[in-house]
Amino acid sequence: MIELNFLLIISLFITGLLGLFSVLSFLNQSPKEKPPFLKEKYVWYCSICTYTYFTTKDKIISTCPRCLSFNKKIIDSK
């Protein structure tokens, strides 16, 4: 038979509670929102085949890599 004294029972109880609280706090963390990877001016939408693609150049007209059609960037003036 295993002998358990009062201090051992209390220390196991407190250790269990601390472990439970640490696991719950880890699971409750919300992911931090990251800033967008690409700026909106580098994201293009093809008007013909509806393909979304990215370019590294800041141009007004771009060529779709899928269907090779020309797309014009719509500039919002806000």
mmCIF file as gemmi writes it, N, C-alpha and C atoms, coordinates in Angstrom:
data_model
loop_
_atom_site.group_PDB
_atom_site.id
_atom_site.type_symbol
_atom_site.label_atom_id
_atom_site.label_alt_id
_atom_site.label_comp_id
_atom_site.label_asym_id
_atom_site.label_entity_id
_atom_site.label_seq_id
_atom_site.pdbx_PDB_ins_code
_atom_site.Cartn_x
_atom_site.Cartn_y
_atom_site.Cartn_z
_atom_site.occupancy
_atom_site.B_iso_or_equiv
_atom_site.pdbx_formal_charge
_atom_site.auth_seq_id
_atom_site.auth_asym_id
_atom_site.pdbx_PDB_model_num
ATOM 1 N N . MET Axp A 1 ? 0.833 -1.164 0 1 0 ? 1 A 1
ATOM 2 C CA . MET Axp A 1 ? 0 0 0 1 0 ? 1 A 1
ATOM 3 C C . MET Axp A 1 ? 0.891 1.245 0 1 0 ? 1 A 1
ATOM 4 N N . ILE Axp A 2 ? 0.443 2.274 -0.704 1 0 ? 2 A 1
ATOM 5 C CA . ILE Axp A 2 ? 1.211 3.52 -0.805 1 0 ? 2 A 1
ATOM 6 C C . ILE Axp A 2 ? 0.754 4.461 0.293 1 0 ? 2 A 1
ATOM 7 N N . GLU Axp A 3 ? 1.709 4.985 1.027 1 0 ? 3 A 1
ATOM 8 C CA . GLU Axp A 3 ? 1.38 5.962 2.069 1 0 ? 3 A 1
ATOM 9 C C . GLU Axp A 3 ? 1.381 7.359 1.472 1 0 ? 3 A 1
ATOM 10 N N . LEU Axp A 4 ? 0.333 8.088 1.697 1 0 ? 4 A 1
ATOM 11 C CA . LEU Axp A 4 ? 0.238 9.477 1.25 1 0 ? 4 A 1
ATOM 12 C C . LEU Axp A 4 ? 0.055 10.353 2.477 1 0 ? 4 A 1
ATOM 13 N N . ASN Axp A 5 ? 0.957 11.293 2.617 1 0 ? 5 A 1
ATOM 14 C CA . ASN Axp A 5 ? 0.76 12.225 3.72 1 0 ? 5 A 1
ATOM 15 C C . ASN Axp A 5 ? 0.056 13.476 3.195 1 0 ? 5 A 1
ATOM 16 N N . PHE Axp A 6 ? -0.327 14.329 4.077 1 0 ? 6 A 1
ATOM 17 C CA . PHE Axp A 6 ? -1.12 15.511 3.754 1 0 ? 6 A 1
ATOM 18 C C . PHE Axp A 6 ? -0.365 16.464 2.827 1 0 ? 6 A 1
ATOM 19 N N . LEU Axp A 7 ? 0.925 16.7 3.05 1 0 ? 7 A 1
ATOM 20 C CA . LEU Axp A 7 ? 1.698 17.629 2.214 1 0 ? 7 A 1
ATOM 21 C C . LEU Axp A 7 ? 1.841 17.115 0.782 1 0 ? 7 A 1
ATOM 22 N N . LEU Axp A 8 ? 1.988 15.818 0.6 1 0 ? 8 A 1
ATOM 23 C CA . LEU Axp A 8 ? 2.094 15.251 -0.735 1 0 ? 8 A 1
ATOM 24 C C . LEU Axp A 8 ? 0.785 15.422 -1.512 1 0 ? 8 A 1
ATOM 25 N N . ILE Axp A 9 ? -0.324 15.206 -0.852 1 0 ? 9 A 1
ATOM 26 C CA . ILE Axp A 9 ? -1.631 15.361 -1.494 1 0 ? 9 A 1
ATOM 27 C C . ILE Axp A 9 ? -1.852 16.813 -1.896 1 0 ? 9 A 1
ATOM 28 N N . ILE Axp A 10 ? -1.534 17.762 -1.015 1 0 ? 10 A 1
ATOM 29 C CA . ILE Axp A 10 ? -1.702 19.19 -1.309 1 0 ? 10 A 1
ATOM 30 C C . ILE Axp A 10 ? -0.789 19.608 -2.458 1 0 ? 10 A 1
ATOM 31 N N . SER Axp A 11 ? 0.473 19.149 -2.456 1 0 ? 11 A 1
ATOM 32 C CA . SER Axp A 11 ? 1.399 19.54 -3.517 1 0 ? 11 A 1
ATOM 33 C C . SER Axp A 11 ? 0.971 18.951 -4.867 1 0 ? 11 A 1
ATOM 34 N N . LEU Axp A 12 ? 0.462 17.715 -4.884 1 0 ? 12 A 1
ATOM 35 C CA . LEU Axp A 12 ? -0.039 17.145 -6.135 1 0 ? 12 A 1
ATOM 36 C C . LEU Axp A 12 ? -1.273 17.884 -6.635 1 0 ? 12 A 1
ATOM 37 N N . PHE Axp A 13 ? -2.133 18.289 -5.729 1 0 ? 13 A 1
ATOM 38 C CA . PHE Axp A 13 ? -3.324 19.04 -6.105 1 0 ? 13 A 1
ATOM 39 C C . PHE Axp A 13 ? -2.946 20.39 -6.703 1 0 ? 13 A 1
ATOM 40 N N . ILE Axp A 14 ? -2.031 21.104 -6.069 1 0 ? 14 A 1
ATOM 41 C CA . ILE Axp A 14 ? -1.612 22.42 -6.572 1 0 ? 14 A 1
ATOM 42 C C . ILE Axp A 14 ? -0.89 22.282 -7.909 1 0 ? 14 A 1
ATOM 43 N N . THR Axp A 15 ? -0.04 21.268 -8.054 1 0 ? 15 A 1
ATOM 44 C CA . THR Axp A 15 ? 0.66 21.037 -9.322 1 0 ? 15 A 1
ATOM 45 C C . THR Axp A 15 ? -0.334 20.722 -10.434 1 0 ? 15 A 1
ATOM 46 N N . GLY Axp A 16 ? -1.339 19.935 -10.147 1 0 ? 16 A 1
ATOM 47 C CA . GLY Axp A 16 ? -2.37 19.623 -11.132 1 0 ? 16 A 1
ATOM 48 C C . GLY Axp A 16 ? -3.148 20.858 -11.552 1 0 ? 16 A 1
ATOM 49 N N . LEU Axp A 17 ? -3.489 21.711 -10.575 1 0 ? 17 A 1
ATOM 50 C CA . LEU Axp A 17 ? -4.205 22.944 -10.901 1 0 ? 17 A 1
ATOM 51 C C . LEU Axp A 17 ? -3.356 23.875 -11.748 1 0 ? 17 A 1
ATOM 52 N N . LEU Axp A 18 ? -2.093 24.022 -11.405 1 0 ? 18 A 1
ATOM 53 C CA . LEU Axp A 18 ? -1.215 24.882 -12.197 1 0 ? 18 A 1
ATOM 54 C C . LEU Axp A 18 ? -1.043 24.343 -13.616 1 0 ? 18 A 1
ATOM 55 N N . GLY Axp A 19 ? -0.922 23.034 -13.746 1 0 ? 19 A 1
ATOM 56 C CA . GLY Axp A 19 ? -0.824 22.437 -15.079 1 0 ? 19 A 1
ATOM 57 C C . GLY Axp A 19 ? -2.09 22.646 -15.886 1 0 ? 19 A 1
ATOM 58 N N . LEU Axp A 20 ? -3.237 22.491 -15.242 1 0 ? 20 A 1
ATOM 59 C CA . LEU Axp A 20 ? -4.512 22.702 -15.924 1 0 ? 20 A 1
ATOM 60 C C . LEU Axp A 20 ? -4.661 24.145 -16.374 1 0 ? 20 A 1
ATOM 61 N N . PHE Axp A 21 ? -4.326 25.098 -15.502 1 0 ? 21 A 1
ATOM 62 C CA . PHE Axp A 21 ? -4.428 26.516 -15.861 1 0 ? 21 A 1
ATOM 63 C C . PHE Axp A 21 ? -3.462 26.884 -16.979 1 0 ? 21 A 1
ATOM 64 N N . SER Axp A 22 ? -2.266 26.304 -16.978 1 0 ? 22 A 1
ATOM 65 C CA . SER Axp A 22 ? -1.317 26.625 -18.042 1 0 ? 22 A 1
ATOM 66 C C . SER Axp A 22 ? -1.779 26.062 -19.382 1 0 ? 22 A 1
ATOM 67 N N . VAL Axp A 23 ? -2.356 24.861 -19.387 1 0 ? 23 A 1
ATOM 68 C CA . VAL Axp A 23 ? -2.869 24.287 -20.633 1 0 ? 23 A 1
ATOM 69 C C . VAL Axp A 23 ? -4.063 25.094 -21.139 1 0 ? 23 A 1
ATOM 70 N N . LEU Axp A 24 ? -4.946 25.492 -20.253 1 0 ? 24 A 1
ATOM 71 C CA . LEU Axp A 24 ? -6.108 26.29 -20.663 1 0 ? 24 A 1
ATOM 72 C C . LEU Axp A 24 ? -5.698 27.66 -21.185 1 0 ? 24 A 1
ATOM 73 N N . SER Axp A 25 ? -4.716 28.282 -20.567 1 0 ? 25 A 1
ATOM 74 C CA . SER Axp A 25 ? -4.275 29.591 -21.051 1 0 ? 25 A 1
ATOM 75 C C . SER Axp A 25 ? -3.582 29.462 -22.4 1 0 ? 25 A 1
ATOM 76 N N . PHE Axp A 26 ? -2.869 28.359 -22.627 1 0 ? 26 A 1
ATOM 77 C CA . PHE Axp A 26 ? -2.226 28.147 -23.926 1 0 ? 26 A 1
ATOM 78 C C . PHE Axp A 26 ? -3.274 27.933 -25.012 1 0 ? 26 A 1
ATOM 79 N N . LEU Axp A 27 ? -4.313 27.183 -24.712 1 0 ? 27 A 1
ATOM 80 C CA . LEU Axp A 27 ? -5.353 26.92 -25.7 1 0 ? 27 A 1
ATOM 81 C C . LEU Axp A 27 ? -6.24 28.136 -25.953 1 0 ? 27 A 1
ATOM 82 N N . ASN Axp A 28 ? -6.308 29.046 -25.006 1 0 ? 28 A 1
ATOM 83 C CA . ASN Axp A 28 ? -7.178 30.209 -25.116 1 0 ? 28 A 1
ATOM 84 C C . ASN Axp A 28 ? -6.517 31.37 -25.853 1 0 ? 28 A 1
ATOM 85 N N . GLN Axp A 29 ? -5.246 31.274 -26.164 1 0 ? 29 A 1
ATOM 86 C CA . GLN Axp A 29 ? -4.566 32.369 -26.844 1 0 ? 29 A 1
ATOM 87 C C . GLN Axp A 29 ? -5.116 32.525 -28.243 1 0 ? 29 A 1
ATOM 88 N N . SER Axp A 30 ? -5.452 33.762 -28.604 1 0 ? 30 A 1
ATOM 89 C CA . SER Axp A 30 ? -5.932 34.018 -29.955 1 0 ? 30 A 1
ATOM 90 C C . SER Axp A 30 ? -4.733 34.357 -30.839 1 0 ? 30 A 1
ATOM 91 N N . PRO Axp A 31 ? -4.754 33.903 -32.074 1 0 ? 31 A 1
ATOM 92 C CA . PRO Axp A 31 ? -3.629 34.205 -32.96 1 0 ? 31 A 1
ATOM 93 C C . PRO Axp A 31 ? -3.576 35.7 -33.268 1 0 ? 31 A 1
ATOM 94 N N . LYS Axp A 32 ? -2.394 36.235 -33.276 1 0 ? 32 A 1
ATOM 95 C CA . LYS Axp A 32 ? -2.236 37.653 -33.573 1 0 ? 32 A 1
ATOM 96 C C . LYS Axp A 32 ? -2.379 37.863 -35.071 1 0 ? 32 A 1
ATOM 97 N N . GLU Axp A 33 ? -3.057 38.944 -35.418 1 0 ? 33 A 1
ATOM 98 C CA . GLU Axp A 33 ? -3.25 39.234 -36.829 1 0 ? 33 A 1
ATOM 99 C C . GLU Axp A 33 ? -1.965 39.799 -37.403 1 0 ? 33 A 1
ATOM 100 N N . LYS Axp A 34 ? -1.594 39.252 -38.539 1 0 ? 34 A 1
ATOM 101 C CA . LYS Axp A 34 ? -0.386 39.697 -39.208 1 0 ? 34 A 1
ATOM 102 C C . LYS Axp A 34 ? -0.753 40.725 -40.27 1 0 ? 34 A 1
ATOM 103 N N . PRO Axp A 35 ? 0.147 41.64 -40.54 1 0 ? 35 A 1
ATOM 104 C CA . PRO Axp A 35 ? -0.14 42.583 -41.625 1 0 ? 35 A 1
ATOM 105 C C . PRO Axp A 35 ? -0.133 41.85 -42.964 1 0 ? 35 A 1
ATOM 106 N N . PRO Axp A 36 ? -0.82 42.389 -43.953 1 0 ? 36 A 1
ATOM 107 C CA . PRO Axp A 36 ? -0.859 41.707 -45.245 1 0 ? 36 A 1
ATOM 108 C C . PRO Axp A 36 ? 0.542 41.538 -45.822 1 0 ? 36 A 1
ATOM 109 N N . PHE Axp A 37 ? 0.757 40.388 -46.424 1 0 ? 37 A 1
ATOM 110 C CA . PHE Axp A 37 ? 2.073 40.079 -46.984 1 0 ? 37 A 1
ATOM 111 C C . PHE Axp A 37 ? 2.369 40.928 -48.21 1 0 ? 37 A 1
ATOM 112 N N . LEU Axp A 38 ? 1.371 41.073 -49.06 1 0 ? 38 A 1
ATOM 113 C CA . LEU Axp A 38 ? 1.535 41.861 -50.274 1 0 ? 38 A 1
ATOM 114 C C . LEU Axp A 38 ? 0.628 43.074 -50.237 1 0 ? 38 A 1
ATOM 115 N N . LYS Axp A 39 ? 1.092 44.138 -50.829 1 0 ? 39 A 1
ATOM 116 C CA . LYS Axp A 39 ? 0.247 45.318 -50.942 1 0 ? 39 A 1
ATOM 117 C C . LYS Axp A 39 ? -0.781 45.093 -52.038 1 0 ? 39 A 1
ATOM 118 N N . GLU Axp A 40 ? -1.847 45.822 -51.958 1 0 ? 40 A 1
ATOM 119 C CA . GLU Axp A 40 ? -2.958 45.653 -52.894 1 0 ? 40 A 1
ATOM 120 C C . GLU Axp A 40 ? -2.542 45.948 -54.331 1 0 ? 40 A 1
ATOM 121 N N . LYS Axp A 41 ? -1.557 46.801 -54.532 1 0 ? 41 A 1
ATOM 122 C CA . LYS Axp A 41 ? -1.176 47.153 -55.9 1 0 ? 41 A 1
ATOM 123 C C . LYS Axp A 41 ? -0.458 46.021 -56.624 1 0 ? 41 A 1
ATOM 124 N N . TYR Axp A 42 ? 0.004 44.982 -55.906 1 0 ? 42 A 1
ATOM 125 C CA . TYR Axp A 42 ? 0.68 43.86 -56.529 1 0 ? 42 A 1
ATOM 126 C C . TYR Axp A 42 ? -0.249 42.674 -56.786 1 0 ? 42 A 1
ATOM 127 N N . VAL Axp A 43 ? -1.486 42.756 -56.35 1 0 ? 43 A 1
ATOM 128 C CA . VAL Axp A 43 ? -2.458 41.682 -56.551 1 0 ? 43 A 1
ATOM 129 C C . VAL Axp A 43 ? -3.305 42.027 -57.777 1 0 ? 43 A 1
ATOM 130 N N . TRP Axp A 44 ? -3.369 41.104 -58.711 1 0 ? 44 A 1
ATOM 131 C CA . TRP Axp A 44 ? -4.101 41.315 -59.951 1 0 ? 44 A 1
ATOM 132 C C . TRP Axp A 44 ? -5.181 40.249 -60.11 1 0 ? 44 A 1
ATOM 133 N N . TYR Axp A 45 ? -6.303 40.635 -60.706 1 0 ? 45 A 1
ATOM 134 C CA . TYR Axp A 45 ? -7.407 39.735 -61.011 1 0 ? 45 A 1
ATOM 135 C C . TYR Axp A 45 ? -7.654 39.793 -62.509 1 0 ? 45 A 1
ATOM 136 N N . CYS Axp A 46 ? -7.571 38.663 -63.151 1 0 ? 46 A 1
ATOM 137 C CA . CYS Axp A 46 ? -7.801 38.622 -64.592 1 0 ? 46 A 1
ATOM 138 C C . CYS Axp A 46 ? -9.298 38.742 -64.871 1 0 ? 46 A 1
ATOM 139 N N . SER Axp A 47 ? -9.65 39.635 -65.788 1 0 ? 47 A 1
ATOM 140 C CA . SER Axp A 47 ? -11.06 39.843 -66.111 1 0 ? 47 A 1
ATOM 141 C C . SER Axp A 47 ? -11.588 38.792 -67.084 1 0 ? 47 A 1
ATOM 142 N N . ILE Axp A 48 ? -10.705 38.035 -67.712 1 0 ? 48 A 1
ATOM 143 C CA . ILE Axp A 48 ? -11.124 37.019 -68.677 1 0 ? 48 A 1
ATOM 144 C C . ILE Axp A 48 ? -11.298 35.653 -68.006 1 0 ? 48 A 1
ATOM 145 N N . CYS Axp A 49 ? -10.234 35.179 -67.355 1 0 ? 49 A 1
ATOM 146 C CA . CYS Axp A 49 ? -10.288 33.818 -66.781 1 0 ? 49 A 1
ATOM 147 C C . CYS Axp A 49 ? -10.449 33.821 -65.259 1 0 ? 49 A 1
ATOM 148 N N . THR Axp A 50 ? -10.579 34.969 -64.66 1 0 ? 50 A 1
ATOM 149 C CA . THR Axp A 50 ? -10.784 35.174 -63.212 1 0 ? 50 A 1
ATOM 150 C C . THR Axp A 50 ? -9.65 34.581 -62.376 1 0 ? 50 A 1
ATOM 151 N N . TYR Axp A 51 ? -8.46 34.567 -62.922 1 0 ? 51 A 1
ATOM 152 C CA . TYR Axp A 51 ? -7.283 34.069 -62.213 1 0 ? 51 A 1
ATOM 153 C C . TYR Axp A 51 ? -6.7 35.198 -61.364 1 0 ? 51 A 1
ATOM 154 N N . THR Axp A 52 ? -6.3 34.889 -60.157 1 0 ? 52 A 1
ATOM 155 C CA . THR Axp A 52 ? -5.653 35.861 -59.283 1 0 ? 52 A 1
ATOM 156 C C . THR Axp A 52 ? -4.16 35.597 -59.316 1 0 ? 52 A 1
ATOM 157 N N . TYR Axp A 53 ? -3.392 36.638 -59.605 1 0 ? 53 A 1
ATOM 158 C CA . TYR Axp A 53 ? -1.949 36.484 -59.673 1 0 ? 53 A 1
ATOM 159 C C . TYR Axp A 53 ? -1.266 37.702 -59.08 1 0 ? 53 A 1
ATOM 160 N N . PHE Axp A 54 ? 0.025 37.579 -58.875 1 0 ? 54 A 1
ATOM 161 C CA . PHE Axp A 54 ? 0.803 38.624 -58.227 1 0 ? 54 A 1
ATOM 162 C C . PHE Axp A 54 ? 1.926 39.072 -59.155 1 0 ? 54 A 1
ATOM 163 N N . THR Axp A 55 ? 2.216 40.35 -59.112 1 0 ? 55 A 1
ATOM 164 C CA . THR Axp A 55 ? 3.361 40.883 -59.835 1 0 ? 55 A 1
ATOM 165 C C . THR Axp A 55 ? 4.212 41.681 -58.867 1 0 ? 55 A 1
ATOM 166 N N . THR Axp A 56 ? 5.454 41.839 -59.2 1 0 ? 56 A 1
ATOM 167 C CA . THR Axp A 56 ? 6.346 42.618 -58.333 1 0 ? 56 A 1
ATOM 168 C C . THR Axp A 56 ? 6.577 44.015 -58.874 1 0 ? 56 A 1
ATOM 169 N N . LYS Axp A 57 ? 6.015 44.299 -60.031 1 0 ? 57 A 1
ATOM 170 C CA . LYS Axp A 57 ? 6.203 45.615 -60.636 1 0 ? 57 A 1
ATOM 171 C C . LYS Axp A 57 ? 4.924 46.431 -60.48 1 0 ? 57 A 1
ATOM 172 N N . ASP Axp A 58 ? 5.111 47.703 -60.272 1 0 ? 58 A 1
ATOM 173 C CA . ASP Axp A 58 ? 3.988 48.616 -60.12 1 0 ? 58 A 1
ATOM 174 C C . ASP Axp A 58 ? 3.646 49.182 -61.5 1 0 ? 58 A 1
ATOM 175 N N . LYS Axp A 59 ? 2.762 48.472 -62.216 1 0 ? 59 A 1
ATOM 176 C CA . LYS Axp A 59 ? 2.395 48.862 -63.569 1 0 ? 59 A 1
ATOM 177 C C . LYS Axp A 59 ? 0.89 49.094 -63.629 1 0 ? 59 A 1
ATOM 178 N N . ILE Axp A 60 ? 0.465 49.726 -64.708 1 0 ? 60 A 1
ATOM 179 C CA . ILE Axp A 60 ? -0.965 49.941 -64.909 1 0 ? 60 A 1
ATOM 180 C C . ILE Axp A 60 ? -1.568 48.769 -65.682 1 0 ? 60 A 1
ATOM 181 N N . ILE Axp A 61 ? -0.793 48.184 -66.608 1 0 ? 61 A 1
ATOM 182 C CA . ILE Axp A 61 ? -1.257 47.054 -67.403 1 0 ? 61 A 1
ATOM 183 C C . ILE Axp A 61 ? -0.356 45.86 -67.137 1 0 ? 61 A 1
ATOM 184 N N . SER Axp A 62 ? -0.979 44.7 -66.983 1 0 ? 62 A 1
ATOM 185 C CA . SER Axp A 62 ? -0.24 43.467 -66.725 1 0 ? 62 A 1
ATOM 186 C C . SER Axp A 62 ? -0.796 42.351 -67.604 1 0 ? 62 A 1
ATOM 187 N N . THR Axp A 63 ? 0.021 41.336 -67.826 1 0 ? 63 A 1
ATOM 188 C CA . THR Axp A 63 ? -0.392 40.183 -68.628 1 0 ? 63 A 1
ATOM 189 C C . THR Axp A 63 ? -0.684 39.006 -67.699 1 0 ? 63 A 1
ATOM 190 N N . CYS Axp A 64 ? -1.821 38.397 -67.888 1 0 ? 64 A 1
ATOM 191 C CA . CYS Axp A 64 ? -2.202 37.241 -67.077 1 0 ? 64 A 1
ATOM 192 C C . CYS Axp A 64 ? -1.312 36.052 -67.446 1 0 ? 64 A 1
ATOM 193 N N . PRO Axp A 65 ? -0.725 35.373 -66.463 1 0 ? 65 A 1
ATOM 194 C CA . PRO Axp A 65 ? 0.135 34.241 -66.778 1 0 ? 65 A 1
ATOM 195 C C . PRO Axp A 65 ? -0.629 33.006 -67.261 1 0 ? 65 A 1
ATOM 196 N N . ARG Axp A 66 ? -1.917 32.938 -67.009 1 0 ? 66 A 1
ATOM 197 C CA . ARG Axp A 66 ? -2.69 31.768 -67.416 1 0 ? 66 A 1
ATOM 198 C C . ARG Axp A 66 ? -3.211 31.893 -68.849 1 0 ? 66 A 1
ATOM 199 N N . CYS Axp A 67 ? -3.914 32.99 -69.141 1 0 ? 67 A 1
ATOM 200 C CA . CYS Axp A 67 ? -4.543 33.12 -70.459 1 0 ? 67 A 1
ATOM 201 C C . CYS Axp A 67 ? -3.867 34.157 -71.352 1 0 ? 67 A 1
ATOM 202 N N . LEU Axp A 68 ? -2.849 34.836 -70.842 1 0 ? 68 A 1
ATOM 203 C CA . LEU Axp A 68 ? -2.049 35.828 -71.567 1 0 ? 68 A 1
ATOM 204 C C . LEU Axp A 68 ? -2.858 37.032 -72.032 1 0 ? 68 A 1
ATOM 205 N N . SER Axp A 69 ? -3.955 37.318 -71.379 1 0 ? 69 A 1
ATOM 206 C CA . SER Axp A 69 ? -4.722 38.507 -71.717 1 0 ? 69 A 1
ATOM 207 C C . SER Axp A 69 ? -4.189 39.694 -70.914 1 0 ? 69 A 1
ATOM 208 N N . PHE Axp A 70 ? -4.455 40.884 -71.432 1 0 ? 70 A 1
ATOM 209 C CA . PHE Axp A 70 ? -4.005 42.089 -70.761 1 0 ? 70 A 1
ATOM 210 C C . PHE Axp A 70 ? -5.058 42.549 -69.759 1 0 ? 70 A 1
ATOM 211 N N . ASN Axp A 71 ? -4.586 42.987 -68.613 1 0 ? 71 A 1
ATOM 212 C CA . ASN Axp A 71 ? -5.479 43.488 -67.575 1 0 ? 71 A 1
ATOM 213 C C . ASN Axp A 71 ? -5.018 44.865 -67.146 1 0 ? 71 A 1
ATOM 214 N N . LYS Axp A 72 ? -5.995 45.727 -66.942 1 0 ? 72 A 1
ATOM 215 C CA . LYS Axp A 72 ? -5.695 47.09 -66.519 1 0 ? 72 A 1
ATOM 216 C C . LYS Axp A 72 ? -6.036 47.237 -65.056 1 0 ? 72 A 1
ATOM 217 N N . LYS Axp A 73 ? -5.158 47.876 -64.338 1 0 ? 73 A 1
ATOM 218 C CA . LYS Axp A 73 ? -5.366 48.096 -62.903 1 0 ? 73 A 1
ATOM 219 C C . LYS Axp A 73 ? -6.369 49.223 -62.712 1 0 ? 73 A 1
ATOM 220 N N . ILE Axp A 74 ? -7.374 48.969 -61.911 1 0 ? 74 A 1
ATOM 221 C CA . ILE Axp A 74 ? -8.369 49.982 -61.585 1 0 ? 74 A 1
ATOM 222 C C . ILE Axp A 74 ? -7.855 50.742 -60.378 1 0 ? 74 A 1
ATOM 223 N N . ILE Axp A 75 ? -7.652 52.025 -60.548 1 0 ? 75 A 1
ATOM 224 C CA . ILE Axp A 75 ? -7.115 52.857 -59.478 1 0 ? 75 A 1
ATOM 225 C C . ILE Axp A 75 ? -8.264 53.554 -58.784 1 0 ? 75 A 1
ATOM 226 N N . ASP Axp A 76 ? -8.384 53.292 -57.491 1 0 ? 76 A 1
ATOM 227 C CA . ASP Axp A 76 ? -9.421 53.937 -56.694 1 0 ? 76 A 1
ATOM 228 C C . ASP Axp A 76 ? -8.908 55.292 -56.235 1 0 ? 76 A 1
ATOM 229 N N . SER Axp A 77 ? -9.702 56.299 -56.436 1 0 ? 77 A 1
ATOM 230 C CA . SER Axp A 77 ? -9.324 57.641 -55.953 1 0 ? 77 A 1
ATOM 231 C C . SER Axp A 77 ? -10.232 57.981 -54.779 1 0 ? 77 A 1
ATOM 232 N N . LYS Axp A 78 ? -9.719 57.746 -53.592 1 0 ? 78 A 1
ATOM 233 C CA . LYS Axp A 78 ? -10.507 58.007 -52.383 1 0 ? 78 A 1
ATOM 234 C C . LYS Axp A 78 ? -10.033 59.254 -51.707 1 0 ? 78 A 1
